[in-house]
Amino acid sequence: AVVSTQSTGISRRVMNDDGHTSSIRDKILTINVKKGWSSGTRITFQKEGDQGPNSIPADIIFIVKDKDHPLYKRKGSDLHFVATVPLSKALIGCVIEVQYTCSVRSVW
């Protein structure tokens, strides 16, 4: 399942129709970020690099890097949330509202 879509613009050298000259052209690459991707996951766009006469365009590779979140910590494939509950409320029971990463709220 796709969690989010990230787009990034690149400028690359592209061969002109004459086959001898090139020009710089902009292109948008889109990455569909999938649930469970871990740090180090590689996304490859084959032959999207600079073009040149008598050369094959290189691949462009993006590497996923985890970004710290103020509420959640990643442990393997899981996200962990720690709630601080005062002892007086823990003894009699209480309601804790948790904000999910996708803006949905849940009450525990």
WORAPE-V183020 format. One record per pair of residues at least 4 apart in sequence whose ideal C-beta (glycine too) atoms are under 7 Angstrom apart, sorted by the first residue. I is the first residue (numbers start at 0). J is the second residue. D is the distance in Angstrom with one decimal. If there is no record, write none. Layout:
((I & J & D) (I & J & D))
This chain:
((0 & 33 & 6.7) (0 & 34 & 5.2) (1 & 31 & 4.6) (1 & 32 & 6.8) (1 & 33 & 5.9) (2 & 32 & 5.2) (2 & 33 & 6.4) (2 & 34 & 4.9) (3 & 32 & 4.8) (4 & 29 & 6.1) (4 & 31 & 5.5) (4 & 32 & 6.9) (5 & 30 & 4.7) (5 & 32 & 5.9) (6 & 27 & 5.4) (6 & 28 & 7.0) (6 & 29 & 4.8) (7 & 28 & 5.6) (8 & 25 & 5.8) (8 & 27 & 5.4) (9 & 26 & 5.5) (9 & 28 & 6.1) (9 & 59 & 6.8) (10 & 23 & 5.4) (10 & 25 & 5.3) (11 & 24 & 6.4) (11 & 26 & 6.4) (11 & 47 & 6.9) (11 & 48 & 6.3) (11 & 49 & 5.3) (12 & 21 & 4.8) (12 & 23 & 6.0) (12 & 49 & 4.0) (12 & 50 & 5.9) (12 & 51 & 6.8) (13 & 21 & 6.1) (13 & 22 & 6.2) (13 & 24 & 4.7) (13 & 50 & 5.3) (14 & 18 & 6.3) (14 & 21 & 5.1) (14 & 50 & 4.6) (14 & 52 & 7.0) (15 & 20 & 4.8) (15 & 21 & 6.1) (15 & 22 & 6.0) (18 & 52 & 6.8) (19 & 52 & 6.3) (21 & 50 & 6.4) (21 & 51 & 6.7) (28 & 44 & 5.6) (28 & 47 & 6.8) (28 & 59 & 7.0) (30 & 42 & 5.4) (30 & 61 & 6.3) (32 & 36 & 6.4) (35 & 76 & 5.4) (36 & 40 & 4.5) (36 & 63 & 5.3) (38 & 63 & 6.0) (38 & 64 & 5.6) (38 & 65 & 4.3) (39 & 62 & 6.5) (39 & 63 & 6.7) (40 & 63 & 4.1) (41 & 60 & 5.6) (41 & 62 & 5.5) (42 & 61 & 4.5) (43 & 58 & 5.3) (43 & 60 & 5.1) (44 & 58 & 6.5) (44 & 59 & 4.5) (45 & 58 & 5.2) (46 & 55 & 6.7) (46 & 56 & 4.4) (46 & 58 & 6.5) (47 & 56 & 6.6) (47 & 58 & 6.9) (47 & 59 & 4.6) (48 & 56 & 4.7) (48 & 57 & 3.3) (48 & 58 & 6.4) (48 & 59 & 5.6) (49 & 56 & 6.4) (49 & 57 & 6.9) (50 & 56 & 4.8) (65 & 73 & 6.1) (70 & 80 & 6.0) (70 & 98 & 6.9) (71 & 78 & 4.5) (71 & 79 & 6.7) (71 & 80 & 5.6) (71 & 100 & 6.8) (72 & 79 & 5.0) (73 & 78 & 6.0) (74 & 79 & 5.4) (80 & 97 & 6.2) (82 & 95 & 5.1) (84 & 88 & 5.5) (84 & 89 & 4.8) (84 & 93 & 6.5) (84 & 95 & 6.9) (85 & 89 & 6.9) (86 & 90 & 6.3) (88 & 93 & 3.9) (94 & 106 & 5.5) (95 & 107 & 4.9) (96 & 104 & 5.9) (96 & 106 & 5.4) (97 & 105 & 5.1) (97 & 107 & 6.4) (98 & 104 & 6.0) (99 & 103 & 4.5) (99 & 105 & 6.5))
